[in-house]
Amino acid sequence: MNQPKPTTIPEIRRVGLEALCERLGPAGTLRFLQQFDGGQGDYTQDRQAWLDRLTVEQIAQSIEQRRNAP
């Protein structure tokens, strides 16, 4: 029986949890979900702080070095 594809975040979350439980069981699902941590702090603020210290030239040089790395 084909069900309509979930389109909202709550629907996707529900269907995803159902799939995990079906495949991994309740204990496996919990172990899987425990791998993900929302972290702490403000990523946007932290990112802006370190980006403010870099010039466009430094960023370009870093990109070039990564492209040329073995």
HUCORHU-V761115 format. One record per residue. N is the residue number from 1. RES is the residue in three letters. SS is DSSP state (H for helix, E for strand, C for the rest). PHI is phi as a letter, one per 30 degrees, with the letter a starting at -180 (NA if undefined). Layout:
BEGIN
{{N:RES:SS:PHI} {N:RES:SS:PHI}}
END
This chain:
BEGIN
{{1:MET:C:NA} {2:ASN:C:d} {3:GLN:C:c} {4:PRO:C:d} {5:LYS:C:d} {6:PRO:C:d} {7:THR:C:b} {8:THR:C:c} {9:ILE:H:e} {10:PRO:H:d} {11:GLU:H:d} {12:ILE:H:d} {13:ARG:H:d} {14:ARG:H:d} {15:VAL:H:d} {16:GLY:H:d} {17:LEU:H:d} {18:GLU:H:d} {19:ALA:H:d} {20:LEU:H:d} {21:CYS:H:d} {22:GLU:H:d} {23:ARG:H:d} {24:LEU:H:c} {25:GLY:H:i} {26:PRO:H:d} {27:ALA:H:d} {28:GLY:H:d} {29:THR:H:d} {30:LEU:H:d} {31:ARG:H:d} {32:PHE:H:d} {33:LEU:H:d} {34:GLN:C:d} {35:GLN:C:d} {36:PHE:C:c} {37:ASP:C:b} {38:GLY:C:d} {39:GLY:C:i} {40:GLN:C:b} {41:GLY:C:j} {42:ASP:C:b} {43:TYR:H:e} {44:THR:H:d} {45:GLN:H:d} {46:ASP:H:d} {47:ARG:H:d} {48:GLN:H:d} {49:ALA:H:d} {50:TRP:H:d} {51:LEU:H:d} {52:ASP:C:d} {53:ARG:C:d} {54:LEU:C:c} {55:THR:C:c} {56:VAL:H:d} {57:GLU:H:d} {58:GLN:H:d} {59:ILE:H:d} {60:ALA:H:d} {61:GLN:H:d} {62:SER:H:d} {63:ILE:H:d} {64:GLU:H:d} {65:GLN:H:d} {66:ARG:H:d} {67:ARG:H:d} {68:ASN:H:c} {69:ALA:C:d} {70:PRO:C:d}}
END
